[in-house]
Amino acid sequence: MLFKFLNIEETAQALVESSATFSAKYKSLGDAIQYLKQQSVALYEREYAEVEHAEYVADGVLHVPIWRDVGATYCALCAPNPPRGEEWPIKFVTPGAVYVEINFWASLPLS
């Protein structure tokens, strides 16, 4: 299934810069981005395995946890939108979806 990741670089950078436990585990920005992708796709797979059509993928519903204080919203896009994103293997296909946008949200402490 195709997934388009929004705000992922900014979220990964913020986590690397603001979370000592995250940056100790994911040393490079590339590792951090890969982790966020894996976690968000796994969360989609858990939350939407039973969905009957793309229109039921709850755009605007914040799903947590991706990491402490980080969540994601999902939006399944249908035709006539062209396919976009990266192919990720999951155990099901969301009926009617051309691809799924994953938008990352973070609540990070302000200094």
N, CA and C atoms as an extended XYZ file, in Angstrom:
333
Properties=species:S:1:pos:R:3:atomname:S:1:resname:S:1:resid:I:1 pbc="F F F"
N         0.840       -1.162        0.000 N   MET     1
C         0.000        0.000        0.000 CA  MET     1
C         0.893        1.235        0.000 C   MET     1
N         0.434        2.292       -0.652 N   LEU     2
C         1.209        3.528       -0.728 CA  LEU     2
C         0.914        4.438        0.465 C   LEU     2
N         1.977        5.002        1.047 N   PHE     3
C         1.867        5.954        2.141 CA  PHE     3
C         2.699        7.187        1.831 C   PHE     3
N         2.109        8.345        2.040 N   LYS     4
C         2.792        9.632        1.889 CA  LYS     4
C         2.965       10.202        3.288 C   LYS     4
N         4.196       10.488        3.675 N   PHE     5
C         4.516       10.949        5.026 CA  PHE     5
C         4.683       12.469        5.035 C   PHE     5
N         3.858       13.146        5.818 N   LEU     6
C         3.904       14.603        5.932 CA  LEU     6
C         4.537       14.995        7.268 C   LEU     6
N         5.326       16.034        7.276 N   ASN     7
C         5.991       16.563        8.485 CA  ASN     7
C         6.980       15.584        9.105 C   ASN     7
N         7.420       14.594        8.369 N   ILE     8
C         8.251       13.558        8.988 CA  ILE     8
C         9.664       14.051        9.303 C   ILE     8
N        10.260       14.801        8.400 N   GLU     9
C        11.618       15.270        8.665 CA  GLU     9
C        11.652       16.244        9.833 C   GLU     9
N        10.668       17.134        9.870 N   GLU    10
C        10.597       18.105       10.963 CA  GLU    10
C        10.349       17.414       12.302 C   GLU    10
N         9.482       16.411       12.288 N   THR    11
C         9.187       15.675       13.519 CA  THR    11
C        10.411       14.904       13.988 C   THR    11
N        11.078       14.232       13.074 N   ALA    12
C        12.278       13.477       13.429 CA  ALA    12
C        13.362       14.398       13.975 C   ALA    12
N        13.562       15.532       13.319 N   GLN    13
C        14.577       16.489       13.777 CA  GLN    13
C        14.239       17.014       15.174 C   GLN    13
N        12.984       17.337       15.404 N   ALA    14
C        12.568       17.831       16.719 CA  ALA    14
C        12.792       16.777       17.800 C   ALA    14
N        12.503       15.522       17.489 N   LEU    15
C        12.724       14.459       18.465 CA  LEU    15
C        14.209       14.261       18.751 C   LEU    15
N        15.022       14.282       17.716 N   VAL    16
C        16.465       14.122       17.898 CA  VAL    16
C        17.022       15.253       18.766 C   VAL    16
N        16.529       16.471       18.546 N   GLU    17
C        17.032       17.627       19.280 CA  GLU    17
C        16.465       17.765       20.692 C   GLU    17
N        15.256       17.245       20.942 N   SER    18
C        14.613       17.530       22.226 CA  SER    18
C        14.455       16.330       23.155 C   SER    18
N        14.673       15.121       22.661 N   SER    19
C        14.470       13.937       23.495 CA  SER    19
C        15.769       13.146       23.612 C   SER    19
N        16.318       13.153       24.805 N   ALA    20
C        17.568       12.429       25.026 CA  ALA    20
C        17.385       10.925       24.830 C   ALA    20
N        16.248       10.390       25.245 N   THR    21
C        16.029        8.959       25.076 CA  THR    21
C        15.857        8.593       23.609 C   THR    21
N        15.204        9.454       22.838 N   PHE    22
C        15.041        9.193       21.410 CA  PHE    22
C        16.377        9.280       20.692 C   PHE    22
N        17.129       10.354       20.939 N   SER    23
C        18.406       10.537       20.236 CA  SER    23
C        19.447        9.500       20.647 C   SER    23
N        19.327        8.935       21.846 N   ALA    24
C        20.242        7.868       22.243 CA  ALA    24
C        19.957        6.593       21.460 C   ALA    24
N        18.695        6.370       21.143 N   LYS    25
C        18.293        5.163       20.432 CA  LYS    25
C        18.421        5.312       18.919 C   LYS    25
N        18.082        6.486       18.380 N   TYR    26
C        18.117        6.750       16.936 CA  TYR    26
C        19.114        7.875       16.683 C   TYR    26
N        20.324        7.495       16.400 N   LYS    27
C        21.443        8.442       16.362 CA  LYS    27
C        21.449        9.365       15.147 C   LYS    27
N        20.992        8.873       14.006 N   SER    28
C        21.003        9.713       12.806 CA  SER    28
C        19.584       10.135       12.449 C   SER    28
N        19.477       11.190       11.675 N   LEU    29
C        18.178       11.657       11.209 CA  LEU    29
C        17.516       10.586       10.343 C   LEU    29
N        18.297        9.893        9.538 N   GLY    30
C        17.765        8.812        8.703 CA  GLY    30
C        17.161        7.685        9.533 C   GLY    30
N        17.838        7.320       10.625 N   ASP    31
C        17.307        6.282       11.527 CA  ASP    31
C        16.011        6.749       12.171 C   ASP    31
N        15.970        8.014       12.556 N   ALA    32
C        14.776        8.579       13.186 CA  ALA    32
C        13.598        8.579       12.216 C   ALA    32
N        13.840        8.970       10.980 N   ILE    33
C        12.786        8.986        9.958 CA  ILE    33
C        12.282        7.583        9.691 C   ILE    33
N        13.189        6.634        9.577 N   GLN    34
C        12.787        5.243        9.332 CA  GLN    34
C        11.929        4.719       10.484 C   GLN    34
N        12.315        5.027       11.712 N   TYR    35
C        11.529        4.610       12.873 CA  TYR    35
C        10.119        5.193       12.814 C   TYR    35
N         9.997        6.487       12.527 N   LEU    36
C         8.688        7.132       12.459 CA  LEU    36
C         7.821        6.503       11.367 C   LEU    36
N         8.418        6.205       10.235 N   LYS    37
C         7.672        5.555        9.159 CA  LYS    37
C         7.160        4.193        9.603 C   LYS    37
N         8.047        3.388       10.171 N   GLN    38
C         7.657        2.044       10.601 CA  GLN    38
C         6.551        2.091       11.648 C   GLN    38
N         6.697        2.961       12.627 N   GLN    39
C         5.703        3.043       13.694 CA  GLN    39
C         4.356        3.529       13.173 C   GLN    39
N         4.370        4.515       12.286 N   SER    40
C         3.108        5.061       11.798 CA  SER    40
C         2.379        4.073       10.886 C   SER    40
N         3.111        3.323       10.087 N   VAL    41
C         2.480        2.306        9.238 CA  VAL    41
C         1.942        1.173       10.111 C   VAL    41
N         2.683        0.769       11.125 N   ALA    42
C         2.216       -0.282       12.038 CA  ALA    42
C         0.955        0.172       12.776 C   ALA    42
N         0.907        1.429       13.193 N   LEU    43
C        -0.268        1.963       13.867 CA  LEU    43
C        -1.469        2.009       12.918 C   LEU    43
N        -1.243        2.387       11.663 N   TYR    44
C        -2.311        2.363       10.666 CA  TYR    44
C        -2.844        0.936       10.504 C   TYR    44
N        -1.929        0.015       10.441 N   GLU    45
C        -2.307       -1.387       10.258 CA  GLU    45
C        -3.164       -1.887       11.425 C   GLU    45
N        -2.854       -1.472       12.645 N   ARG    46
C        -3.655       -1.872       13.805 CA  ARG    46
C        -5.018       -1.178       13.821 C   ARG    46
N        -5.039        0.113       13.513 N   GLU    47
C        -6.264        0.902       13.649 CA  GLU    47
C        -7.262        0.699       12.515 C   GLU    47
N        -6.792        0.402       11.315 N   TYR    48
C        -7.670        0.400       10.152 CA  TYR    48
C        -7.749       -0.940        9.419 C   TYR    48
N        -7.395       -2.013       10.063 N   ALA    49
C        -7.429       -3.329        9.419 CA  ALA    49
C        -8.841       -3.738        9.014 C   ALA    49
N        -9.827       -3.292        9.742 N   GLU    50
C       -11.208       -3.700        9.489 CA  GLU    50
C       -12.012       -2.671        8.694 C   GLU    50
N       -11.393       -1.591        8.267 N   VAL    51
C       -12.139       -0.529        7.582 CA  VAL    51
C       -12.697       -1.053        6.255 C   VAL    51
N       -13.933       -0.668        5.962 N   GLU    52
C       -14.611       -1.169        4.768 CA  GLU    52
C       -14.409       -0.306        3.528 C   GLU    52
N       -14.013        0.945        3.717 N   HIS    53
C       -13.776        1.823        2.574 CA  HIS    53
C       -12.899        2.983        3.030 C   HIS    53
N       -12.199        3.566        2.082 N   ALA    54
C       -11.290        4.676        2.376 CA  ALA    54
C       -11.989        5.835        3.078 C   ALA    54
N       -13.259        6.048        2.796 N   GLU    55
C       -13.971        7.170        3.403 CA  GLU    55
C       -14.096        7.028        4.916 C   GLU    55
N       -13.867        5.844        5.439 N   TYR    56
C       -13.960        5.625        6.880 CA  TYR    56
C       -12.627        5.767        7.607 C   TYR    56
N       -11.586        6.076        6.874 N   VAL    57
C       -10.308        6.360        7.520 CA  VAL    57
C       -10.440        7.760        8.106 C   VAL    57
N       -10.391        7.839        9.420 N   ALA    58
C       -10.793        9.032       10.160 CA  ALA    58
C        -9.771       10.154       10.069 C   ALA    58
N        -9.897       10.963        9.033 N   ASP    59
C        -9.056       12.139        8.880 CA  ASP    59
C        -9.284       13.067       10.067 C   ASP    59
N        -8.213       13.466       10.712 N   GLY    60
C        -8.321       14.380       11.835 CA  GLY    60
C        -8.317       13.712       13.190 C   GLY    60
N        -8.418       12.387       13.237 N   VAL    61
C        -8.360       11.679       14.509 CA  VAL    61
C        -6.891       11.415       14.834 C   VAL    61
N        -6.440       11.921       15.975 N   LEU    62
C        -5.044       11.746       16.370 CA  LEU    62
C        -4.862       10.360       16.985 C   LEU    62
N        -3.934        9.605       16.415 N   HIS    63
C        -3.618        8.273       16.915 CA  HIS    63
C        -2.249        8.328       17.579 C   HIS    63
N        -2.163        7.736       18.757 N   VAL    64
C        -0.921        7.704       19.512 CA  VAL    64
C        -0.698        6.296       20.036 C   VAL    64
N         0.461        5.906       20.410 N   PRO    65
C         1.699        6.663       20.355 CA  PRO    65
C         2.572        6.249       19.173 C   PRO    65
N         3.179        7.216       18.559 N   ILE    66
C         4.277        6.954       17.631 CA  ILE    66
C         5.547        6.956       18.475 C   ILE    66
N         5.674        7.951       19.277 N   TRP    67
C         6.707        8.090       20.309 CA  TRP    67
C         6.080        8.985       21.348 C   TRP    67
N         6.646        9.083       22.493 N   ARG    68
C         6.111        9.939       23.550 CA  ARG    68
C         5.846       11.345       23.005 C   ARG    68
N         4.631       11.811       23.151 N   ASP    69
C         4.180       13.133       22.695 CA  ASP    69
C         4.132       13.279       21.175 C   ASP    69
N         4.171       12.180       20.442 N   VAL    70
C         4.068       12.231       18.983 CA  VAL    70
C         2.962       11.274       18.537 C   VAL    70
N         2.069       11.791       17.704 N   GLY    71
C         0.992       10.982       17.145 CA  GLY    71
C         0.881       11.230       15.657 C   GLY    71
N        -0.126       10.637       15.046 N   ALA    72
C        -0.317       10.790       13.610 CA  ALA    72
C        -1.809       10.813       13.288 C   ALA    72
N        -2.139       11.548       12.244 N   THR    73
C        -3.474       11.477       11.663 CA  THR    73
C        -3.329       10.816       10.300 C   THR    73
N        -4.406       10.167        9.867 N   TYR    74
C        -4.401        9.431        8.611 CA  TYR    74
C        -5.529        9.925        7.728 C   TYR    74
N        -5.255       10.006        6.452 N   CYS    75
C        -6.265       10.388        5.476 CA  CYS    75
C        -6.075        9.513        4.243 C   CYS    75
N        -7.086        8.703        3.933 N   ALA    76
C        -7.030        7.858        2.739 CA  ALA    76
C        -7.571        8.646        1.558 C   ALA    76
N        -6.776        8.780        0.519 N   LEU    77
C        -7.185        9.521       -0.666 CA  LEU    77
C        -7.629        8.568       -1.760 C   LEU    77
N        -8.714        8.943       -2.401 N   CYS    78
C        -9.327        8.116       -3.444 CA  CYS    78
C        -9.071        8.745       -4.811 C   CYS    78
N        -9.475        8.038       -5.861 N   ALA    79
C        -9.421        8.590       -7.215 CA  ALA    79
C       -10.319        9.820       -7.250 C   ALA    79
N        -9.965       10.833       -7.959 N   PRO    80
C        -9.023       10.915       -9.059 CA  PRO    80
C        -7.604       11.295       -8.650 C   PRO    80
N        -7.278       11.252       -7.346 N   ASN    81
C        -5.914       11.546       -6.922 CA  ASN    81
C        -4.957       10.532       -7.525 C   ASN    81
N        -3.820       11.002       -8.029 N   PRO    82
C        -2.834       10.058       -8.579 CA  PRO    82
C        -2.089        9.357       -7.447 C   PRO    82
N        -1.593        8.161       -7.678 N   PRO    83
C        -0.814        7.457       -6.651 CA  PRO    83
C         0.416        8.277       -6.247 C   PRO    83
N         0.666        8.345       -4.950 N   ARG    84
C         1.823        9.069       -4.411 CA  ARG    84
C         2.351        8.313       -3.207 C   ARG    84
N         3.608        8.546       -2.911 N   GLY    85
C         4.178        8.003       -1.685 CA  GLY    85
C         5.063        6.800       -1.899 C   GLY    85
N         5.286        6.115       -0.799 N   GLU    86
C         6.163        4.943       -0.763 CA  GLU    86
C         5.337        3.694       -0.534 C   GLU    86
N         5.726        2.636       -1.182 N   GLU    87
C         5.046        1.348       -1.010 CA  GLU    87
C         5.527        0.694        0.287 C   GLU    87
N         4.558        0.335        1.133 N   TRP    88
C         4.840       -0.384        2.373 CA  TRP    88
C         3.951       -1.621        2.408 C   TRP    88
N         4.527       -2.771        2.673 N   PRO    89
C         3.703       -3.979        2.734 CA  PRO    89
C         2.904       -4.014        4.035 C   PRO    89
N         1.593       -4.154        3.907 N   ILE    90
C         0.744       -4.367        5.068 CA  ILE    90
C        -0.177       -5.541        4.751 C   ILE    90
N        -0.897       -6.027        5.765 N   LYS    91
C        -1.666       -7.261        5.636 CA  LYS    91
C        -3.014       -7.084        4.947 C   LYS    91
N        -3.358       -5.862        4.559 N   PHE    92
C        -4.654       -5.617        3.940 CA  PHE    92
C        -4.549       -4.436        2.984 C   PHE    92
N        -5.599       -4.226        2.226 N   VAL    93
C        -5.701       -3.068        1.342 CA  VAL    93
C        -6.923       -2.280        1.796 C   VAL    93
N        -6.796       -0.970        1.870 N   THR    94
C        -7.932       -0.137        2.216 CA  THR    94
C        -8.762        0.056        0.953 C   THR    94
N        -9.968       -0.512        0.905 N   PRO    95
C       -10.792       -0.422       -0.299 CA  PRO    95
C       -11.048        1.028       -0.718 C   PRO    95
N       -10.804        1.309       -1.981 N   GLY    96
C       -11.041        2.631       -2.536 CA  GLY    96
C        -9.891        3.612       -2.381 C   GLY    96
N        -8.902        3.298       -1.586 N   ALA    97
C        -7.787        4.219       -1.348 CA  ALA    97
C        -6.730        4.084       -2.435 C   ALA    97
N        -6.304        5.228       -2.975 N   VAL    98
C        -5.182        5.257       -3.903 CA  VAL    98
C        -3.886        5.299       -3.089 C   VAL    98
N        -3.896        6.092       -2.020 N   TYR    99
C        -2.782        6.145       -1.072 CA  TYR    99
C        -3.286        6.735        0.234 C   TYR    99
N        -2.455        6.653        1.265 N   VAL   100
C        -2.800        7.170        2.580 CA  VAL   100
C        -1.758        8.208        2.980 C   VAL   100
N        -2.240        9.393        3.367 N   GLU   101
C        -1.352       10.413        3.914 CA  GLU   101
C        -1.263       10.223        5.419 C   GLU   101
N        -0.038       10.279        5.910 N   ILE   102
C         0.208       10.216        7.348 CA  ILE   102
C         0.817       11.554        7.741 C   ILE   102
N         0.124       12.256        8.618 N   ASN   103
C         0.576       13.569        9.071 CA  ASN   103
C         0.994       13.447       10.537 C   ASN   103
N         2.237       13.802       10.834 N   PHE   104
C         2.767       13.679       12.186 CA  PHE   104
C         2.475       14.940       12.987 C   PHE   104
N         2.163       14.725       14.261 N   TRP   105
C         1.877       15.808       15.204 CA  TRP   105
C         2.716       15.578       16.444 C   TRP   105
N         3.311       16.651       16.953 N   ALA   106
C         4.150       16.524       18.140 CA  ALA   106
C         3.796       17.618       19.143 C   ALA   106
N         3.839       17.228       20.389 N   SER   107
C         3.679       18.163       21.500 CA  SER   107
C         4.991       18.148       22.252 C   SER   107
N         5.865       19.034       21.852 N   LEU   108
C         7.193       19.056       22.454 CA  LEU   108
C         7.311       20.226       23.432 C   LEU   108
N         8.072       20.050       24.504 N   PRO   109
C         8.204       21.136       25.488 CA  PRO   109
C         8.877       22.357       24.878 C   PRO   109
N         8.375       23.512       25.235 N   LEU   110
C         8.976       24.762       24.772 CA  LEU   110
C        10.013       25.212       25.771 C   LEU   110
N        11.125       25.668       25.282 N   SER   111
C        12.204       26.111       26.179 CA  SER   111
C        12.079       27.586       26.451 C   SER   111
